[in-house]
Amino acid sequence: MILRLFFSFLCLGAASAKQVEQVHLSLSGNQDEMVVTWLTQDPLPNVIPFVSFGLTQNGLTFTAKGVTTGWADQGKHGVMRYTHRATMQKLTPGQVYYYQVGSSAAMSDIFHFRQPDQSQPLRAAIFGDLSIYKGQQSIDQLIAARKENQFDIIIHIGDLAYDLHDQSGSTGDDYMNAIEPFAAYVPYMVFAGNHEVDSKFNHIVNRFTMPKNGVYDNNLFWSFDYGFVHFIALNSEYYAEEMSKETKEQYNWLEQDLAQNSKKWTIVMFHRPWYCSSKKKKGCHDDQDVLSREGVKNEFPGLEELLNQHKVDLILYGHKHTYERMWPIFDTKAFKSADPGYIKNAPAPVYILTGGVVSKLFKPPIKMTFLQGCHSHEDPSDHIMQDFSVKALGEYGYTFLTVYNSTHLTTDFVDTSDTNGKFLDPFVLEKD
Ligand SMILES: *[C@@H]1O[C@H](CO)[C@@H](O)[C@H](O)[C@H]1NC(C)=O
């Protein structure tokens, strides 16, 4: 009896700490690859992490070795975690693959994904500001939509979990486990918001694997091509934190990246908004927001002019917990046309603020003793509609982007405050 107890205790302890957690996919930027990233709470000495994959559940015939990075949460306890990364290669577009990750110590469940077929329309769910505790309703709907195969990628434009580093990172663990039912099945692309600046963006750097074409290979700014689109993610927190050197390096990289871009559509994303109708504080005119747009000569190169020059089509951001779609704008001036639901050959980037994916059905878990700020939702009465605004909504939800081909893309807002997932803001952007 004592022996049995002893053994079951030993097994439990060993299994739970070496157990595979937080499995999620991401794009490397190469069409025939898929990256998988996972985490263990314990190190795996003398074993090699790997992914097994194949065309059927019982035929995981291919293997790719992974690489492990041990990293410390730099909160007060400095808890160590182990991130494992592996890249599946030579994948066929449109093919469904099954996969399982781990090591000789423990393996994950078997997940699956469809390797993106970039000759088909691209469907993406895009949002910022999703919390584990307040956002459960939206997470549930994203999981349901993923099961119905509604999108090919998910992009999270900063502010994850609230916060990834809270409670020595266990809030981040909870969040990453909660989203596994979608993030292990479609690529989940992320970058930093103001809630990720802790310890030099530690959790964004160490928990994820984004395309490796930025300057620092640290997940903070990157780009990738998908079909007709060139996606670019920028780190607006370099401006907010007044990191002049990094700001300049990001700018120089962006200049080159835009110059080399040959895709028909260019979509740029960053966390802090430039234009919005929010009544709170000074709308989107906090000094930090204006800094990244306008810049300060020689210290903080402003981004708006460069993005406009290179004819960026669409700019998405979050930070304010609401949804708002705007006209094409340059230098605070809106270019209005006859139909707010359809714009052809826009003379400047169209803007969408999509940081309203939190949920009103908020049940705080028992272990949370206080709530941080920045979690409130804004309803339409919080808006003072600006001249550049087309539509502001008080519902909770995410932006659904479809890129059909070289001439047509559409966006819409999916309401997650109601389980029907209603589409509330259809918009067509066309170009010759
Ligand atoms: C692009 O897609 C749109 C929307 O489905 C369609 O109306 C249009 O004819 C397509 N254009 C081309 C060039 O295929």
The ligand as an ORCA input file, in Angstrom:
! r2SCAN-3c Opt
* xyz 0 1
  C     -11.699     38.108    -57.251
  O     -12.649     37.737    -56.274
  C     -13.851     38.475    -56.336
  C     -14.695     38.091    -55.131
  O     -14.903     36.710    -55.105
  C     -14.531     38.231    -57.675
  O     -15.729     38.983    -57.747
  C     -13.573     38.639    -58.795
  O     -14.142     38.331    -60.041
  C     -12.243     37.922    -58.653
  N     -11.295     38.474    -59.612
  C     -10.417     37.739    -60.256
  C      -9.460     38.487    -61.128
  O     -10.371     36.532    -60.149
*
